[in-house]
């Protein structure tokens, strides 16, 4: 599958929040054999999000939008997705009932917090999703995500986003196979090998230079596993390699 990722949030563009969601999603999607072709961060602007969703839903197999589904005025993502797909925003009655239960339980479990602060929980707004969408409800968060056509709407809080992705992860099954080769060699010394493997095999190759504490990486990718394995072996025979670095 060819996938595009849209992260919505003024705080990301301001640099006050690091966009770990896009990196996490791209890694998980790639591991499942998908190809991430676009990653875009946009402000919390309803019209811009809608325009992006409308264009990208036609251009890609799937579009994932994260952020802006909470209960504050700047959370406009769900409305924007409905606009972009020309759908009405409707209150999902089952979600509304579940949120009422969750709200009641929260107030009973946190009486001092409720007494100290004037909590405003707009149940109908939180339970509203595009008409015909499938809700994504998790225990980790308040407002649900949803799936409508080929657009997936996830929360922006990482833990909530991870839980929502897990609900639909099996829908992202791609055919791309990847092999990663680690090398201490400087990238400038790899030109002939990289050019050679592309000439000999029907694969894509990416080179990522080494850092102070990490080796360089060569990633070989394609849709035929035997071809990818042969190309990776060809590369390994011609460069210095090291073991896979530990996962951080």
N, C-alpha and C positions, 0 to 999 in steps of 0.2 A: 504494500500500500504506500502511496505517496501522501505524506501527512504534512500539514502546516500547523504551527503553534502560534497562538496570539496570546500575549500576556497584557492584561489591562491594569493600569495603575499609575496615577500621578506620582506616587512615592517612589516607584521604580525609576521613572524618568528623572526624578530629582536626585537620585543617588542615595536616598535615605533607606531604601530597601534593596537588597541584592536579589537579582532574579535567579534564584536557585531552581524555581519551578521548571523553567524552560530547559535547563541543563538536565534535571532529573528525568523529565519526560522524554527528551531526545535520546538519552541513554537507554531508557526502558524500551522505547519504540524501536531503536536500532537493534537492540538485543533480540527483539522478537521478529527481526527480518524486514522491518519497514524502512522506508527512506524518508527522512525529514528534509523537506525541500525549502521550507521557509520558517523563520522565527522572527516575529515582529512584536515590539512593545508599543502600545498605544496609550494615550491618556484616557481618563475616565470621561470620554465624550461619546454620548449615545449615537450621534449621527456617524461619527468616524468608525466606531465599532461595527455599526450596522452595515456601512459601506464595505468594510473589509470582509465581513462574514458573507455578504451577498456575492462578492466577486470570488472569494476563495472557495466557497462551497461548490461552485461550478468548476474550479480549476484543479481541485485536489480530491483524492479519495476520501479524506477525512480532515476536518478542521477541529483542533482543540483550543478552546478559549478558557483561560484561567483568570480569576480575580474579579472582584466587583459584584459578588452575589450576596453580600450581607444585608444589613437592614438600615444603612445610613444613606443620606441623600446622594452621595457620590457613587453608590453601588447601582450602576445602570446597565450592567452587562446582560442580564437576562432580558430586559426590555429591548436592548439593542439587537440581540440575536433574533427576537421575535420580529422586530422591524426588518432586519436584513433578509429574513425568510418569508416576509409577507404573511405573518401569522398574528392572530390576536393573542393577547396575554390573558390567561384565564386562571382563576383560583382552582387548584387541584384539591378536591374535597378531602381525599384521604390524607394528603400531606397536611392540610389545615387541621384535621382532627389530631394527627400525631404531634403537630407543633403545639396545639393547645394542651395536650397531655404533658409535653416536655416543659412548657412554660409554667404550668401549675406545679410540677414537681420541683422545678428550679426555685420558685417562690417559697415553697414549703421547706426546702432544704437550706435556703439562704435568707431567713427572715431579717437579719440585721442588715444585710446588703440591700434588700428591698426597701427597708425602712429608711436607710441613709440616703439612697439615691432614687431619683424619680425615673425608674426604668420604663422605657417606651418600647414595647415589642409589637410591631405591626404584623399580626399573624397573617392577614390576608395578603399583604405585600410579599412576605416571605414564602407563602404557599403558591404564589403565582408563577406559572411557567408558560412557555409558548403552547398554544393549542395543539394537542396531539403529541406533545413531547412525552418521553418516558422519564420519570423522576429518578434521581440518584440520591438516595437518602442514606446517611451514615450516622453512627453514634458519635463520631468525632466532632460534628459541626451542627450549626443551627439551621441555616437555610440550605435547601437541597440544590444539587446540581441537576442536570438533565441532558437527555440526548434527543435531538430533533433533526430528522433527516440524517445527514452525515456530519452534523456539528455536535460536538461534545462540550458541555459547559461545566467546568469544575471550579471549586472554591480557590481562593488565592492563598489561604493559610496552608502551608506545606502539608501538615499532618492530615488536614481535611482533603486536600487535593490528592494525596497518595491513596487515601481510602476510596475516593470516588473512582480513581483510575483502576484500582483493583477490581471494582465491580464490573468493569467493561474490558479488562485487559485481554480477554480471550477473543474479543472482536478485532484486535489488531494482530492479524497473522499475515506476515509478509514472506516473500520468497527469497529475500536477499541473504546471502551467506557472507560472513566476514571472518577474516583471520588477521590477528595482530602480531607483528614481529617487533621485538624490542632490540635496540642496538645502541651501543655507546658511540658509534661513529657520528661525526658532525654531518649535518644535512648536506653540506656542500660536496661531500665525497660520495654521495649516493646517486648522483644524476644518471650515470650510465646504467646502473642496475634498474632504477625506476623506469627509465626509458625503454630498457630492454624487456622488462616483464610486460609492459603495455604492448610492445610490438609482437610478443610471442603468444600472449593469452588474451582471451576476451574477458578482461576484468577491469575494474576501476581501481586506482591506487592513490592513496593519500599519504603524504609524508608530514610528520609533525616533529619539529626539532626538540632536542634534548634540553633539559633544564639543569639547574645546579645540582639537584638531587635525584632527578628522574632521567632515565634513558630516553632516547628518541623512539618514535613509533612509526612503523609503516603498516598501514591498514590496507589489506587486499579484500575486495568485495566483488560479488557477482551472483548470478542466480543458479549457476551449476556448481554443486559442491565439489565434484571431482576436479573441475577446472580451477576453482579457487584454491584447493589444496595443492594442486600441481604448481600453480603460480607462486604460492607461498613457499613451497619447498625450493623452487628455483631461486627465489630471493635469498632464503636462508643459506643456500650453498655458496653465495657470492658476497656475503657481508659478515661482519662480526656481529654475533648476537649475544644477548644476555637473557637470563630467566625473567619471567613476568615479574614486575615490581609488586610489592604488597599493595592490596587494596586499602585506600585511606578510609 
